[in-house]
């Protein structure tokens, strides 16, 4: 089932930094949230519709145990947008509406560093650049990027479509409900829309899930404070198909890139698991990567009434460059659109990957 989720009010998604009222005064927000947030929201919505089944939550008879998030992303004005691949760079001097992305190339790395691969990425042009983290490209640009099509690429910073609306709050005593000293705080609320003159730009969440029976539309709670959001079925997007050159059999050596649409969590940290690499061919070498800074993924365990163990994830937009000898093309094709993460997190939508050519 594919749905589009739209906020009715501001939203708050706490980042991985610990926050204790009375010790910290600012609660940071992240936008968009990790896919685990929408996974929990869908489960909560189901139990809200079927309150008699709440006692089955987190048991063998849990009616939501088969829920799988196949894809979680965003749309701007109903157009699907994807995290800009981190092997691209922003052109600082690009004019509004002009091609603002630079492609990088693999260059031999001989420096002293904890960088694990033999190539690093460098722009071949002498221009001032910025990292692309926090920006998004449309579906056509993503297809051109994955198929290595020549031509301009353009990205938009997500921040220009989101309004910051900080909220000030105060902690209150559970017994008297009066304000407590030293518990004034501010939370970084986000409104996923911006009005410029008479034109409104709106950010929606796109979710493709299976294993859970929900009505085709409705109202659900989302994020901190359980703010209301509407959802409806929406089929206005598709993940990019595998580039034709990758589906050619009989080639003894292949060079491909793995682009992560969503955050990915591996037991091996930012290193791709050996068993995954070994399944792709006789010999697989990771030649380079562009992963950016790790994202901390936490949450709260309602069953055990305690915070979940913090996990480090490679951020959405991360790219790995692979050289494969005697590739297993059926396995490579099966990766496209799948979730590559440890089992627990893969079903929550972490590690959605697309395959491109180098």
C-alpha angles and dihedrals in degrees: 000000000000120000139174117219121204125188119234094196138005118311134216125200112178115225123226095270113111115250124194117179110238093027101056126034102194125062110200122218131210124209127226096024124227115272091254088074093060089042090058092042092055092049091048091049091052093051090046088058092044106035092166089068097053091099088064093060113126093006132108088266095051105140090209097052093101094054112129126182105216094180137001121185145125140264128205111211088345093306113121113240129191134204110270109252109257094228088072126080136213117244104229094203097047114130121232110283092013125119101278104179130088124202120226131217134216113259127180113263118217102158130113108259145120087253104126104207136076097233132052129192123254136169114245092210129078099235136125109259143185131200116265099222109135096028131106139209130205126250096263092052090049091052091049090049096049093047092044092237114176116243143077124316124201132192134190125213108240089218091074090066097047129074120213112223108173115203126211118213141169132218116241133204113257091219103043100020088222124131117276123220118254096018102105110130143167126220124203100234117187128209108203095217140066128202116211109182105307094339122093122198114201132194118211132182119240118208130182110188141160137191097054129087112219133158113267091250140009148117122291139176117252135186131340116350089019095264115193123256132174125226135193137170113277129180099174098120145048131193113249117272123239111276109257094239091063094055091061111113127210099046112131095209133030135184115205138163127222112216117193115217092188136026112286128210121203130172085231093061112224092350118097111243115263092228091057093051093045091056093060099065148320093291127012124186124187101219100181143344140203108200109143122203120339118256118226112229118195136143140163126282105221093185094057095027096232140099116279120247109275115247129195116227132189105242126253110270094042116145132201124193115215133189111200127192115207091358123211098229094188089058092045091051091048090058093062108103094001127123113250109195138097109301097258092054098036091066089052091059101262118146103019102177137195125195123227139171124260 
